[in-house]
Amino acid sequence: MKLLDILRNLFDLRGIVALPTILIIGGIIVEIGLAGILVAYLVSQSGFGVKMSAEAMAAAQAGVNDAIMKVVRDKNFFTGASTTLAVGDRSAEVSVIRDNPSIGKSAVFSIGTAFNKKRKLKALLNVNSITGEVKIESIEEMPL
């Protein structure tokens, strides 16, 4: 009977040791899986962010081009507040400000938005008050 009791105790100890071993190995596998998922998510988001930023810039550029076209058609065109221009699924908030009509300087501000990314452009225009000729002095990106 003693041999049978010893064997039972031996098998019971193996079962007790197996449970923590299985739990530790399972935990390590889960952690490796979660780390892989996190890395894949961050890599996909970084590429997504760059794409959205480029689309926001394209929307802002479309807003600037639209405003320039409106100024070319009407030399006295200006918007007191910003107007929204839909560019596909993206949008641009555009405002045209005439600094001094006698000098003929105007500024166009456009903020392009794509998902949660925004880009801002500023264009300076020289508008001849007599002929209505429009010259683009500069287009530059501005910090938000």
C-alpha atoms as an extended CHARMM CRD file, in Angstrom:
* protein
*
       144  EXT
         1         1  MET       CA              0.0000000000        0.0000000000        0.0000000000  PROA      1               0.0000000000
         2         2  LYS       CA              2.8080000000        2.3860000000        0.5980000000  PROA      2               0.0000000000
         3         3  LEU       CA              3.9730000000        2.1100000000       -3.0040000000  PROA      3               0.0000000000
         4         4  LEU       CA              0.4640000000        2.9480000000       -4.2410000000  PROA      4               0.0000000000
         5         5  ASP       CA              0.2960000000        6.0140000000       -1.9440000000  PROA      5               0.0000000000
         6         6  ILE       CA              3.7010000000        7.1780000000       -3.1440000000  PROA      6               0.0000000000
         7         7  LEU       CA              2.6110000000        6.8820000000       -6.8060000000  PROA      7               0.0000000000
         8         8  ARG       CA             -0.6100000000        8.7910000000       -6.1040000000  PROA      8               0.0000000000
         9         9  ASN       CA              1.3380000000       11.5770000000       -4.4040000000  PROA      9               0.0000000000
        10        10  LEU       CA              3.7710000000       11.6780000000       -7.3170000000  PROA      10              0.0000000000
        11        11  PHE       CA              0.9500000000       12.0270000000       -9.8680000000  PROA      11              0.0000000000
        12        12  ASP       CA             -0.7750000000       14.6670000000       -7.7080000000  PROA      12              0.0000000000
        13        13  LEU       CA              2.4180000000       16.7310000000       -7.5590000000  PROA      13              0.0000000000
        14        14  ARG       CA              2.8300000000       16.5400000000      -11.3290000000  PROA      14              0.0000000000
        15        15  GLY       CA             -0.7110000000       17.8390000000      -11.7780000000  PROA      15              0.0000000000
        16        16  ILE       CA             -0.0600000000       20.6760000000       -9.3770000000  PROA      16              0.0000000000
        17        17  VAL       CA              3.1320000000       21.6940000000      -11.1910000000  PROA      17              0.0000000000
        18        18  ALA       CA              1.5070000000       21.3750000000      -14.6430000000  PROA      18              0.0000000000
        19        19  LEU       CA             -1.2200000000       23.9400000000      -13.9680000000  PROA      19              0.0000000000
        20        20  PRO       CA              1.1080000000       26.9240000000      -13.2430000000  PROA      20              0.0000000000
        21        21  THR       CA              3.3610000000       25.8840000000      -16.1150000000  PROA      21              0.0000000000
        22        22  ILE       CA              0.4400000000       25.8720000000      -18.5490000000  PROA      22              0.0000000000
        23        23  LEU       CA             -0.7760000000       29.2320000000      -17.2210000000  PROA      23              0.0000000000
        24        24  ILE       CA              2.6740000000       30.8430000000      -17.5670000000  PROA      24              0.0000000000
        25        25  ILE       CA              3.1760000000       29.5310000000      -21.1100000000  PROA      25              0.0000000000
        26        26  GLY       CA             -0.3540000000       30.6100000000      -22.0620000000  PROA      26              0.0000000000
        27        27  GLY       CA              0.2510000000       34.0960000000      -20.6300000000  PROA      27              0.0000000000
        28        28  ILE       CA              3.4780000000       34.4640000000      -22.6050000000  PROA      28              0.0000000000
        29        29  ILE       CA              1.7230000000       33.4420000000      -25.8170000000  PROA      29              0.0000000000
        30        30  VAL       CA             -1.0800000000       35.9500000000      -25.1810000000  PROA      30              0.0000000000
        31        31  GLU       CA              1.4300000000       38.7490000000      -24.4840000000  PROA      31              0.0000000000
        32        32  ILE       CA              3.3310000000       38.0000000000      -27.6950000000  PROA      32              0.0000000000
        33        33  GLY       CA              0.0550000000       38.0350000000      -29.6300000000  PROA      33              0.0000000000
        34        34  LEU       CA             -1.0330000000       41.3530000000      -28.1050000000  PROA      34              0.0000000000
        35        35  ALA       CA              2.3640000000       42.8970000000      -28.8130000000  PROA      35              0.0000000000
        36        36  GLY       CA              2.1100000000       41.7770000000      -32.4550000000  PROA      36              0.0000000000
        37        37  ILE       CA             -1.3720000000       43.2490000000      -32.7760000000  PROA      37              0.0000000000
        38        38  LEU       CA             -0.2110000000       46.5470000000      -31.2410000000  PROA      38              0.0000000000
        39        39  VAL       CA              2.7820000000       46.8050000000      -33.5800000000  PROA      39              0.0000000000
        40        40  ALA       CA              0.5930000000       46.0410000000      -36.6100000000  PROA      40              0.0000000000
        41        41  TYR       CA             -1.9170000000       48.6940000000      -35.5170000000  PROA      41              0.0000000000
        42        42  LEU       CA              0.7600000000       51.3570000000      -35.0130000000  PROA      42              0.0000000000
        43        43  VAL       CA              2.3630000000       50.6140000000      -38.3810000000  PROA      43              0.0000000000
        44        44  SER       CA             -0.9840000000       50.8290000000      -40.1790000000  PROA      44              0.0000000000
        45        45  GLN       CA             -1.9070000000       54.0520000000      -38.3680000000  PROA      45              0.0000000000
        46        46  SER       CA              1.3630000000       55.7520000000      -39.2430000000  PROA      46              0.0000000000
        47        47  GLY       CA              0.8020000000       55.0930000000      -42.9400000000  PROA      47              0.0000000000
        48        48  PHE       CA             -2.8360000000       56.1070000000      -42.5760000000  PROA      48              0.0000000000
        49        49  GLY       CA             -1.8120000000       59.3540000000      -40.8770000000  PROA      49              0.0000000000
        50        50  VAL       CA              0.5920000000       60.2530000000      -43.6760000000  PROA      50              0.0000000000
        51        51  LYS       CA             -2.1050000000       59.5600000000      -46.2520000000  PROA      51              0.0000000000
        52        52  MET       CA             -4.6840000000       61.6670000000      -44.3980000000  PROA      52              0.0000000000
        53        53  SER       CA             -2.1800000000       64.5060000000      -44.0210000000  PROA      53              0.0000000000
        54        54  ALA       CA             -1.5170000000       64.4660000000      -47.7750000000  PROA      54              0.0000000000
        55        55  GLU       CA             -5.2580000000       64.4700000000      -48.4740000000  PROA      55              0.0000000000
        56        56  ALA       CA             -5.7320000000       67.4110000000      -46.0870000000  PROA      56              0.0000000000
        57        57  MET       CA             -3.0130000000       69.2950000000      -47.9940000000  PROA      57              0.0000000000
        58        58  ALA       CA             -4.7200000000       68.5240000000      -51.3010000000  PROA      58              0.0000000000
        59        59  ALA       CA             -8.0360000000       69.8030000000      -49.9050000000  PROA      59              0.0000000000
        60        60  ALA       CA             -6.3600000000       73.0010000000      -48.6930000000  PROA      60              0.0000000000
        61        61  GLN       CA             -4.7550000000       73.4880000000      -52.1300000000  PROA      61              0.0000000000
        62        62  ALA       CA             -8.1410000000       72.9880000000      -53.7920000000  PROA      62              0.0000000000
        63        63  GLY       CA             -9.5750000000       75.6560000000      -51.4900000000  PROA      63              0.0000000000
        64        64  VAL       CA             -6.8140000000       78.1040000000      -52.4310000000  PROA      64              0.0000000000
        65        65  ASN       CA             -7.2990000000       77.4110000000      -56.1460000000  PROA      65              0.0000000000
        66        66  ASP       CA            -11.0770000000       77.8900000000      -55.8520000000  PROA      66              0.0000000000
        67        67  ALA       CA            -10.6400000000       81.2130000000      -54.0480000000  PROA      67              0.0000000000
        68        68  ILE       CA             -8.0940000000       82.4330000000      -56.6190000000  PROA      68              0.0000000000
        69        69  MET       CA            -10.5200000000       81.5350000000      -59.4120000000  PROA      69              0.0000000000
        70        70  LYS       CA            -13.2900000000       83.5380000000      -57.6860000000  PROA      70              0.0000000000
        71        71  VAL       CA            -10.9740000000       86.5440000000      -57.2660000000  PROA      71              0.0000000000
        72        72  VAL       CA             -9.9940000000       86.3300000000      -60.9540000000  PROA      72              0.0000000000
        73        73  ARG       CA            -13.6860000000       86.3960000000      -61.9160000000  PROA      73              0.0000000000
        74        74  ASP       CA            -14.5160000000       89.2590000000      -59.5240000000  PROA      74              0.0000000000
        75        75  LYS       CA            -11.6930000000       91.5560000000      -58.4110000000  PROA      75              0.0000000000
        76        76  ASN       CA            -13.7880000000       92.7730000000      -55.4450000000  PROA      76              0.0000000000
        77        77  PHE       CA            -14.5090000000       89.2670000000      -54.1570000000  PROA      77              0.0000000000
        78        78  PHE       CA            -13.8590000000       88.6300000000      -50.4830000000  PROA      78              0.0000000000
        79        79  THR       CA            -15.4340000000       86.5850000000      -47.7300000000  PROA      79              0.0000000000
        80        80  GLY       CA            -15.8570000000       88.0780000000      -44.3050000000  PROA      80              0.0000000000
        81        81  ALA       CA            -16.0730000000       84.6700000000      -42.6570000000  PROA      81              0.0000000000
        82        82  SER       CA            -14.7890000000       81.3360000000      -43.8290000000  PROA      82              0.0000000000
        83        83  THR       CA            -16.7650000000       79.2670000000      -46.3050000000  PROA      83              0.0000000000
        84        84  THR       CA            -16.6170000000       75.5010000000      -46.5520000000  PROA      84              0.0000000000
        85        85  LEU       CA            -15.6630000000       73.8110000000      -49.7890000000  PROA      85              0.0000000000
        86        86  ALA       CA            -16.3740000000       70.0870000000      -50.1650000000  PROA      86              0.0000000000
        87        87  VAL       CA            -13.5230000000       68.2470000000      -51.8810000000  PROA      87              0.0000000000
        88        88  GLY       CA            -14.7190000000       64.6870000000      -52.3070000000  PROA      88              0.0000000000
        89        89  ASP       CA            -14.8960000000       63.2250000000      -48.7950000000  PROA      89              0.0000000000
        90        90  ARG       CA            -12.6290000000       65.9750000000      -47.4880000000  PROA      90              0.0000000000
        91        91  SER       CA            -13.3040000000       69.6480000000      -46.8350000000  PROA      91              0.0000000000
        92        92  ALA       CA            -11.5780000000       73.0010000000      -46.8580000000  PROA      92              0.0000000000
        93        93  GLU       CA            -12.4670000000       76.1130000000      -44.8990000000  PROA      93              0.0000000000
        94        94  VAL       CA            -11.5620000000       79.0690000000      -47.1160000000  PROA      94              0.0000000000
        95        95  SER       CA            -11.5090000000       82.7770000000      -46.3770000000  PROA      95              0.0000000000
        96        96  VAL       CA            -10.4480000000       85.6340000000      -48.6580000000  PROA      96              0.0000000000
        97        97  ILE       CA             -9.3680000000       88.8420000000      -46.9700000000  PROA      97              0.0000000000
        98        98  ARG       CA             -8.6840000000       92.1170000000      -48.7570000000  PROA      98              0.0000000000
        99        99  ASP       CA             -6.0480000000       93.8970000000      -46.6900000000  PROA      99              0.0000000000
       100       100  ASN       CA             -6.0920000000       97.1690000000      -48.5660000000  PROA      100             0.0000000000
       101       101  PRO       CA             -8.2160000000       97.5360000000      -51.7300000000  PROA      101             0.0000000000
       102       102  SER       CA             -6.2970000000      100.6210000000      -52.9040000000  PROA      102             0.0000000000
       103       103  ILE       CA             -3.0390000000       98.6520000000      -52.9420000000  PROA      103             0.0000000000
       104       104  GLY       CA             -4.7960000000       95.5780000000      -54.2640000000  PROA      104             0.0000000000
       105       105  LYS       CA             -3.4210000000       93.0560000000      -51.7810000000  PROA      105             0.0000000000
       106       106  SER       CA             -5.5370000000       90.0800000000      -50.8140000000  PROA      106             0.0000000000
       107       107  ALA       CA             -4.8560000000       87.0040000000      -48.7220000000  PROA      107             0.0000000000
       108       108  VAL       CA             -6.4410000000       83.5880000000      -49.0430000000  PROA      108             0.0000000000
       109       109  PHE       CA             -6.4440000000       81.2460000000      -46.0580000000  PROA      109             0.0000000000
       110       110  SER       CA             -7.4450000000       77.6200000000      -46.5300000000  PROA      110             0.0000000000
       111       111  ILE       CA             -7.5700000000       74.8820000000      -43.8880000000  PROA      111             0.0000000000
       112       112  GLY       CA             -7.8970000000       71.4190000000      -45.3930000000  PROA      112             0.0000000000
       113       113  THR       CA             -9.3420000000       68.6530000000      -43.2430000000  PROA      113             0.0000000000
       114       114  ALA       CA             -9.1200000000       64.9010000000      -43.7790000000  PROA      114             0.0000000000
       115       115  PHE       CA            -10.3500000000       62.7050000000      -40.9340000000  PROA      115             0.0000000000
       116       116  ASN       CA             -8.4670000000       64.1500000000      -37.9390000000  PROA      116             0.0000000000
       117       117  LYS       CA             -5.6090000000       65.7760000000      -39.8800000000  PROA      117             0.0000000000
       118       118  LYS       CA             -5.5460000000       69.4670000000      -40.8030000000  PROA      118             0.0000000000
       119       119  ARG       CA             -3.2220000000       71.5120000000      -43.0080000000  PROA      119             0.0000000000
       120       120  LYS       CA             -3.3030000000       75.2790000000      -43.5420000000  PROA      120             0.0000000000
       121       121  LEU       CA             -2.2150000000       77.2580000000      -46.5960000000  PROA      121             0.0000000000
       122       122  LYS       CA             -1.8920000000       81.0050000000      -47.0770000000  PROA      122             0.0000000000
       123       123  ALA       CA             -1.7810000000       82.6310000000      -50.5070000000  PROA      123             0.0000000000
       124       124  LEU       CA             -0.9320000000       86.2870000000      -51.0630000000  PROA      124             0.0000000000
       125       125  LEU       CA             -2.4800000000       87.8660000000      -54.1460000000  PROA      125             0.0000000000
       126       126  ASN       CA             -1.7830000000       91.1460000000      -55.8560000000  PROA      126             0.0000000000
       127       127  VAL       CA             -5.0130000000       92.3280000000      -57.5100000000  PROA      127             0.0000000000
       128       128  ASN       CA             -4.9010000000       95.3070000000      -59.8490000000  PROA      128             0.0000000000
       129       129  SER       CA             -7.8980000000       97.4700000000      -58.9260000000  PROA      129             0.0000000000
       130       130  ILE       CA             -8.2580000000       98.8800000000      -62.4410000000  PROA      130             0.0000000000
       131       131  THR       CA             -7.6710000000       95.9330000000      -64.7690000000  PROA      131             0.0000000000
       132       132  GLY       CA             -8.5430000000       93.1670000000      -62.3380000000  PROA      132             0.0000000000
       133       133  GLU       CA             -5.3170000000       91.3230000000      -63.1290000000  PROA      133             0.0000000000
       134       134  VAL       CA             -4.4250000000       88.8440000000      -60.3710000000  PROA      134             0.0000000000
       135       135  LYS       CA             -0.8340000000       87.8980000000      -59.6030000000  PROA      135             0.0000000000
       136       136  ILE       CA             -0.0130000000       85.2250000000      -57.0780000000  PROA      136             0.0000000000
       137       137  GLU       CA              2.8200000000       86.4780000000      -54.8830000000  PROA      137             0.0000000000
       138       138  SER       CA              3.2130000000       83.3980000000      -52.7240000000  PROA      138             0.0000000000
       139       139  ILE       CA              1.5460000000       80.2430000000      -51.4810000000  PROA      139             0.0000000000
       140       140  GLU       CA              2.9250000000       78.8540000000      -48.2530000000  PROA      140             0.0000000000
       141       141  GLU       CA              1.9650000000       76.3940000000      -45.5810000000  PROA      141             0.0000000000
       142       142  MET       CA              1.2930000000       77.8250000000      -42.1640000000  PROA      142             0.0000000000
       143       143  PRO       CA              1.2780000000       76.2040000000      -38.7440000000  PROA      143             0.0000000000
       144       144  LEU       CA             -2.1400000000       75.6520000000      -37.2190000000  PROA      144             0.0000000000
